[in-house]
């Protein structure tokens, strides 16, 4: 159901004030925004005296184990029927995982998201692609409800802001984002303590895996395309987890001249997770969406069902096609 942005904000605020019995879910394998917005909404609902359930198909990643939850994050459903299902940071309903996606009553679903690829799948859709993160949107909801952005609620919103803006370095870092961060700091958050908790979470296994992967980094098209591939054998040899692979794409993006960075993670022989990163006007969401993925202009991804080498060749070919079209007509895209 589509409606104006103002109407969507008003409907969500009204449902939070007047409704009850909420199930809150972010996408599986949650990143800082999906988890931060889930935690923040949990504290918001607790402040409002609501009955709620925090759900994710995946457990809390180790690197976020320091987060303070208002109640445990569950991988099972409540023994009561939720009245409203709130999906956070899900460009597609499938991102919550097969179990929840298969039983989700869309007529009772509130969809809060900032992905440009979101197709308004809920009964209430608060989708704003110009927001830095869903956590930013939860922060504004808290302010509208006169709930202070202090303590663990503010910490969770700040996590979403920092992770989805690259510590306030990406182009989605606007004045409002910095103002919201400043509000959270004024209300008690210590950035030094927070950043130590967020950044100092690596395992030695990750460091060794990074060495293996980065030593095989490759450049294509005169250095415009940077590619990292992470075979499953590398993870197995280093006893590394999928979580240890997070954010490696950012290292190849730092190479001078790289305009589009590509990383591929082999989960199974024909199940490849890929990430695309860019800067400025280079729109990798167009590339990702053409193979069933999605995301944002400068950060997108998806899944390919090919052998790793074939998946890599496909993505390099598609990036080349994007550049060829862009070079021929800078105002055009895929």
Secondary structure, 3 states (H helix, E strand, C coil): CCCCHHHHHHHHHHHHHHCCCEEEEECCCCCHHHHHHHHHHHHHHHHCCCCEEEECCCCCCHHHCCCCCCCCCECCCCCCCCCEEEEECCCCHHHHCHHHHHHCCHHHEEEEECCCCCCCCCCEEEECCCCCCHHHHHHHHHHHCCCCCCHHHHHHHHHHHHHHCCCCCCCCCCHHHHHHHHHHHHCCCCHHHHHHHHHCCCCHHHHHHHHHHHCCCEEECCCCEEEEEECHHHHHHHCCCHHHHCCCHHHHHCCCCCCEEEEEEEEECCEEEEEEEECCCCCHHHHHHCCCCEECCCEEEEEECCCHHHHHHHHHHHHHHHHHHHHHCCCCCC
